[in-house]
Amino acid sequence: MLITPRVRQAYSGMLPGLVAGHYRREETEIDVAALAGRAYAELVLDTVVALDPVRKTLVLESGTALAYDTASLNVGSRMAPISGEEYALPAKPFEDFVERVRRGVRSAVIGGGAAGAELAMALRHAGSAVSLYSESTLPPRLARALRRRGVNLIRLTVDAIGPGGVVLAGKAQAQYEQVVLASGAAPHAWLGRFLEVDDRLRCVSVPDVFACGDCATQQGARYPKSGVYAVRHGELLGRNLHHLVKGEPLEAYVPQERALMLLSCGARYAIAQRGKWTAEGRVFWWLKNSIDRRWVRRLNASS
């Protein structure tokens, strides 16, 4: 059984390109209903709001309680909370963001990580005047890319967001037509914390629950909450669920030491980084475009 709120899901890797205008929405979405059908999985359109590991039940937003033998939580994360966040547009869930984001308006993006930088440059490419608030110093190459594209980079910690798009940072105050929240990852409120998993992606405290992606933190390993690792999690998790049903030993997840990160820069231009090596250019955008399209095409394949 697959529990998910939507029949189609946005692929996060193509979100900046969609905002910038390089893709149509349908090119960036995965047909989850068709995918579940091909896997002979029952599709339940709902959202999990609570987990009871003692009774082994999942509570859904509709009020339904579902019993499970084995549960796998792949629910991602939410934006780190901030005072007045109700006045901002969070980048997650991606589907809601795509429907509500406005282009061509004076915008503030809060969060100086990869997601915030990519969205800031994408909005700028789409005609918005953009200010990016970052509480930490950005890598020099990324900071140069932002400035070249006309993003106003503000090195301040945002304390709160007020009504009417007011951003409060220390003694500074500015008003925008749109405030995008792209802060760091935080666990969903119903989970309370990120789930600690072993190297089989099995929850340490609840062995009949697996978790992967942003909602999980692997015991004894340190790597960022990133789609690069979430995809590898998913591949291993799929095999381990098969092993579990067959009574076979589970495989261990070994994170790669260095992952290739491709960060789009609004235009068809990208920054590439792997370990200490970094480069930039149009060729890296086309490489990212090829990888992303191939991934979506694979998941949407009819067989």
C-alpha positions in Angstrom: 0.0 0.0 0.0 1.3 3.4 -1.0 0.0 6.4 1.0 0.5 9.7 -0.7 -1.5 13.0 -1.0 -1.3 13.4 -4.8 -1.5 11.3 -7.9 1.3 13.3 -9.5 4.4 14.4 -7.7 6.9 17.2 -8.6 10.5 16.2 -9.0 12.5 18.5 -6.8 15.6 18.5 -9.1 13.7 20.2 -11.8 11.8 22.7 -9.6 14.2 25.7 -10.2 14.1 25.0 -14.0 10.3 25.0 -13.9 10.3 28.3 -11.9 12.8 29.8 -14.4 10.6 28.8 -17.4 12.8 26.1 -18.9 10.2 23.3 -18.4 6.5 22.8 -18.6 5.0 21.5 -15.4 4.0 18.1 -16.9 7.7 17.6 -17.8 8.7 17.8 -14.2 6.1 15.5 -12.6 6.0 11.8 -11.8 2.8 9.9 -12.3 2.6 8.3 -8.9 -0.7 6.6 -9.6 0.6 4.9 -12.7 3.9 4.0 -10.9 1.9 2.3 -8.1 -0.2 0.5 -10.6 2.8 -1.0 -12.3 4.1 -2.1 -8.9 0.7 -3.7 -8.0 0.5 -1.4 -5.0 -2.8 -0.2 -3.6 -2.8 3.6 -3.8 -4.3 5.6 -0.9 -4.6 9.3 -1.5 -4.2 10.7 2.0 -1.5 12.1 4.3 0.0 10.4 7.4 -0.4 12.6 10.5 0.6 10.2 13.3 2.4 6.9 13.9 1.7 4.6 16.8 4.5 2.1 17.0 2.9 0.3 20.0 -0.4 -0.5 18.2 1.4 -0.6 14.8 -1.0 1.8 13.2 -0.7 4.9 11.0 -3.3 7.6 11.4 -4.3 9.5 8.3 -5.5 13.1 7.8 -8.9 11.7 6.9 -9.1 10.1 10.4 -8.6 6.6 9.1 -6.3 4.3 11.1 -4.3 1.7 9.2 -2.6 -1.3 10.8 0.8 -2.4 9.4 3.2 -5.2 9.7 6.1 -3.2 8.2 6.0 0.6 7.5 8.4 2.6 5.4 8.4 6.4 6.0 9.7 8.4 3.1 8.0 11.6 3.9 10.8 14.1 3.4 11.1 17.2 5.5 9.6 20.6 6.0 11.2 24.1 6.0 12.8 25.0 9.3 10.2 27.0 11.2 10.5 30.8 11.7 8.4 33.4 13.5 5.7 34.6 11.2 6.1 31.8 8.6 2.4 31.9 7.9 3.1 35.1 5.9 5.7 33.3 3.7 5.4 30.9 0.8 7.3 27.7 1.8 9.3 25.9 -0.9 7.8 22.6 0.4 5.5 20.9 -0.5 6.8 21.5 -4.0 3.4 21.0 -5.6 1.8 23.8 -3.5 4.8 26.0 -4.1 4.5 25.7 -7.9 0.8 26.6 -7.8 1.3 29.7 -5.6 4.6 31.2 -6.6 4.4 34.5 -8.5 7.0 35.6 -11.0 7.9 39.2 -11.9 7.2 40.5 -8.3 9.7 41.9 -5.8 10.7 38.8 -3.8 12.7 37.8 -0.8 14.1 34.3 -0.5 15.1 33.2 3.0 17.8 30.5 3.2 21.2 30.5 1.8 21.6 26.8 1.0 21.5 25.3 -2.4 17.7 25.3 -2.6 17.5 29.0 -1.7 20.2 30.0 -4.1 18.7 28.0 -7.0 15.2 29.4 -6.4 16.6 33.0 -6.0 18.3 32.8 -9.4 15.3 31.0 -11.0 13.0 33.8 -9.9 15.4 36.4 -11.0 15.6 34.8 -14.5 11.8 34.8 -14.6 11.7 38.6 -14.1 11.5 39.1 -10.3 13.7 41.5 -8.3 15.1 39.1 -5.7 16.9 39.5 -2.4 18.4 36.4 -0.8 18.9 36.3 2.9 21.6 34.0 4.2 22.8 33.6 7.8 26.1 32.1 6.7 28.8 33.1 4.1 28.2 31.4 0.8 31.0 29.7 -1.2 32.7 32.3 -3.4 31.7 30.8 -6.7 28.0 30.7 -5.7 28.1 34.2 -4.3 29.6 35.5 -7.6 26.9 33.6 -9.6 24.2 35.2 -7.6 25.6 38.7 -8.0 26.2 38.2 -11.7 22.5 37.3 -12.1 21.4 40.4 -10.2 20.3 38.8 -6.9 20.8 41.1 -4.0 22.7 38.9 -1.5 22.0 40.0 2.2 24.2 38.4 4.9 21.7 38.6 7.8 19.8 36.2 9.9 16.0 36.7 9.5 14.3 36.9 12.9 10.7 37.1 11.7 8.3 37.6 8.8 5.5 40.1 9.3 2.2 40.7 7.6 2.4 42.2 4.1 5.8 40.6 3.3 7.8 42.4 5.9 11.2 40.7 6.6 12.8 41.6 10.0 16.5 40.9 10.3 18.2 42.4 13.3 17.5 46.2 13.1 16.9 46.0 9.4 13.4 45.8 8.0 12.3 45.5 4.3 9.0 44.8 2.6 8.4 42.5 -0.4 5.5 41.4 -2.5 6.5 37.8 -2.0 8.6 36.0 0.7 9.8 32.5 -0.1 10.9 30.3 2.7 13.7 28.0 1.7 15.4 27.5 5.1 17.1 24.3 6.2 15.3 20.9 6.7 13.2 20.3 9.8 11.2 17.2 10.7 7.5 17.1 10.2 5.6 18.2 13.4 3.9 14.7 13.7 7.3 13.0 13.8 8.8 15.5 16.2 12.4 14.5 15.2 14.3 13.0 12.4 14.2 9.2 12.6 17.5 7.5 13.5 18.1 4.5 11.3 20.8 1.9 11.1 22.8 1.1 8.0 19.9 -1.1 6.7 17.7 2.0 6.9 15.7 0.4 9.8 14.6 2.6 12.7 16.9 2.0 15.7 14.0 2.3 18.2 11.3 0.7 16.1 12.7 -2.2 14.0 9.5 -2.8 12.0 9.7 0.8 10.6 12.1 1.8 7.9 12.9 5.4 6.9 14.9 7.1 4.1 15.5 10.4 2.6 15.3 13.7 4.5 13.1 12.3 7.3 15.9 9.9 8.3 19.4 10.3 10.0 21.8 7.4 9.6 23.5 6.3 12.8 27.2 6.9 12.7 27.2 8.6 9.3 27.4 12.3 8.3 26.1 13.4 5.0 23.7 16.3 4.0 20.0 15.9 3.5 20.0 16.0 -0.2 18.2 14.3 -3.1 21.5 12.7 -4.2 21.5 10.6 -1.1 17.7 10.1 -0.9 17.7 8.5 -4.4 20.3 6.0 -3.3 18.3 5.4 -0.1 15.3 4.6 -2.1 17.1 2.1 -4.3 18.5 0.2 -1.3 15.2 0.4 0.5 13.4 -1.2 -2.4 15.8 -4.2 -2.3 15.7 -4.5 1.5 11.9 -4.7 1.5 12.1 -7.6 -0.9 14.7 -9.2 1.2 12.5 -8.8 4.3 9.5 -10.5 2.7 11.7 -13.4 1.5 13.4 -13.8 4.9 16.8 -12.9 3.4 19.6 -10.8 5.0 19.3 -7.1 4.5 21.9 -5.0 2.6 23.8 -2.2 4.2 23.7 1.3 2.9 27.2 2.8 2.4 27.0 6.5 1.5 29.3 7.7 -1.3 32.2 9.7 0.0 31.8 12.4 -2.7 28.6 13.1 -4.6 28.4 15.2 -7.7 26.2 18.3 -7.0 24.8 20.3 -9.9 23.3 23.6 -9.0 21.3 25.5 -11.6 21.8 29.3 -11.9 18.6 30.6 -13.3 19.7 30.6 -17.0 20.8 27.4 -18.7 24.0 27.5 -16.7 25.1 25.5 -13.7 27.7 25.1 -11.0 29.2 21.6 -10.5 30.9 20.4 -7.4 32.4 17.1 -6.2 34.4 17.2 -3.1 36.9 20.1 -3.4 36.6 20.2 -7.2 34.2 22.8 -8.6 33.5 24.2 -12.1 30.7 26.0 -13.9 29.3 26.6 -17.3 26.4 25.8 -19.7 27.7 22.3 -20.2 26.9 21.4 -16.6 23.3 22.7 -17.0 22.8 20.4 -20.0 24.3 17.6 -18.0 21.9 18.2 -15.2 19.0 18.5 -17.6 19.9 15.2 -19.2 20.2 13.4 -15.8 16.9 14.9 -14.5 14.9 14.2 -17.7 16.2 10.6 -17.7 15.2 10.1 -14.1 11.6 11.4 -14.6 11.3 9.4 -17.9 12.4 6.2 -16.1 9.8 6.6 -13.4 7.1 7.4 -15.9 8.0 4.5 -18.3 5.0 2.4 -19.2 6.8 -0.8 -18.5 
